[in-house]
Amino acid sequence: MAGKPARKQTGAVPTLPLAEGAGSCFFGFHDLCPFDETDRCGLLIRTPFLDRPPQAGDSAEIVVADAADGGVQVVGTTTAWNFPQGSRQQWRPGHPGQFAYNRWSGSRLVAVVQDRERNGESEVPGGIYAFSPDGLEIYTLDFARLHRLGGYGYVAPAATAGMDPCPDDDGIWAGPVGPSPRRLLLSIRAVAGALGLEAGAGAPPQYLTHVVPSPSGRQLCFLHRYLLPDGGINTTVGVCARDGTGLRLLGSGFYSHFDWADEQRLLIWGRGVNRLQPLRNTRSRGMGRLLRWLRPGYRVAKRIFGARWVVQEHYYLVEVATGEKKPFLPDQLREDGHPSFWPGDRRWLVTDCYPDPAGFRNLFLVDVSSGRVIDLGRLGTPVLAPADGVDDYLRRSGVSHAVVAQSGGWSYFRSRSGYSCDFHPRFNRRGTQVCIDSMHSGRRQVYLVDVSTLVR
């Protein structure tokens, strides 16, 4: 797609705090909207610490922030949360005043569904990852498994026994918003089988994550992941019908963040061609050591020359029906970020990038129809060292040793602490503001960016 280079704005992003004076608040991932149907109430999470990842029993508050006056109301507490995705707190579509978040009830994970108008709450077994677009179903995952294998999960209240690396009784679950048991839509083993992976004792531990319904709700997109022998991660992009049938695998190798461009296409950052991937999947110790030794040089080359020159890393528009991939604005959007379309008009896209060596990251607004990329500016992140206690956390949290070895104990610890803070941009309901998480002020807060004069 053609387009002009992004308009540069060297100044900071003009921001307005959503819950000023409320302490350290954040929302979480880019695949959900923090605001209710009125765009006045923001559903956030408030935590008493930032300098370490949460351990079992660490509590955080679920709060509703008033965008009109900045007031904050505590509506619940939870010990099922993390810094990248919060407690998956989200408003229930089609049901004004209702929202859900995750909570441990003893050793069971449940989704708490609250009704602000009736002042009542109920528990749904299995927790929540996402509502269906009509608000009638809940999709969920095994958050304890996610945590142990390096995904965005929760520390279980009690230690869990050994786990099947490729189970046929775990994966994506679904059920109505009520007390009925969840049903397994798609198992991890079914996806592994479609990939041709072995399912026995020698299989790499795998998980499914990032479940996002299509705009109509008729399809689900998800990611399947496992660690490679060289310490990298293999990601497969999958799509199935909302009942778990019709599995299609759209690419395998390196893929990260995505959103539905429309009902037929996905926008995702990934690698188009990687001739080393068969070697990286080889379970040979010697090959694994060699590739692990080469990885630091590969990272440096990407930083110096850019991902698009070292390997074919771009945003891609992917046709769900055929798997065909086309680079999306490769000359303007040159780095991985967290893309999010405005559901009201998917012509508009917002995304970000990871911090540069000086700690600054940029926020981009994209007019998909014209290919125009507007650089809204950048914000810095203070360089803060996490708390002591890395070894104690790793010992008690149950995270796989292989996951920790991939990046190193200290790096993993910091990446899961509150000091690691991506923008994770998302539009409000009307498309007049972009909401981001940021620490540029020295504390973690949710900020609003006015785009009303640009999104027309």
Secondary structure as GFF3:
##gff-version 3
##sequence-region A 1 456
A	DSSP	beta_strand	16	17	.	.	.	ID=ss1
A	DSSP	beta_strand	25	26	.	.	.	ID=ss2
A	DSSP	beta_strand	41	46	.	.	.	ID=ss3
A	DSSP	beta_strand	60	66	.	.	.	ID=ss4
A	DSSP	beta_strand	72	78	.	.	.	ID=ss5
A	DSSP	beta_strand	90	91	.	.	.	ID=ss6
A	DSSP	beta_strand	98	105	.	.	.	ID=ss7
A	DSSP	beta_strand	108	115	.	.	.	ID=ss8
A	DSSP	beta_strand	120	125	.	.	.	ID=ss9
A	DSSP	beta_strand	130	131	.	.	.	ID=ss10
A	DSSP	beta_strand	137	140	.	.	.	ID=ss11
A	DSSP	alpha_helix	143	148	.	.	.	ID=ss12
A	DSSP	beta_strand	171	176	.	.	.	ID=ss13
A	DSSP	beta_strand	183	187	.	.	.	ID=ss14
A	DSSP	alpha_helix	188	195	.	.	.	ID=ss15
A	DSSP	beta_strand	206	213	.	.	.	ID=ss16
A	DSSP	beta_strand	219	227	.	.	.	ID=ss17
A	DSSP	beta_strand	233	241	.	.	.	ID=ss18
A	DSSP	beta_strand	248	253	.	.	.	ID=ss19
A	DSSP	beta_strand	255	260	.	.	.	ID=ss20
A	DSSP	beta_strand	265	271	.	.	.	ID=ss21
A	DSSP	alpha_helix	277	280	.	.	.	ID=ss22
A	DSSP	alpha_helix	285	305	.	.	.	ID=ss23
A	DSSP	alpha_helix	307	310	.	.	.	ID=ss24
A	DSSP	beta_strand	313	319	.	.	.	ID=ss25
A	DSSP	beta_strand	325	328	.	.	.	ID=ss26
A	DSSP	beta_strand	340	341	.	.	.	ID=ss27
A	DSSP	beta_strand	348	352	.	.	.	ID=ss28
A	DSSP	beta_strand	360	367	.	.	.	ID=ss29
A	DSSP	beta_strand	372	380	.	.	.	ID=ss30
A	DSSP	alpha_helix	390	397	.	.	.	ID=ss31
A	DSSP	alpha_helix	401	407	.	.	.	ID=ss32
A	DSSP	alpha_helix	409	415	.	.	.	ID=ss33
A	DSSP	beta_strand	426	427	.	.	.	ID=ss34
A	DSSP	beta_strand	433	438	.	.	.	ID=ss35
A	DSSP	beta_strand	445	450	.	.	.	ID=ss36
###
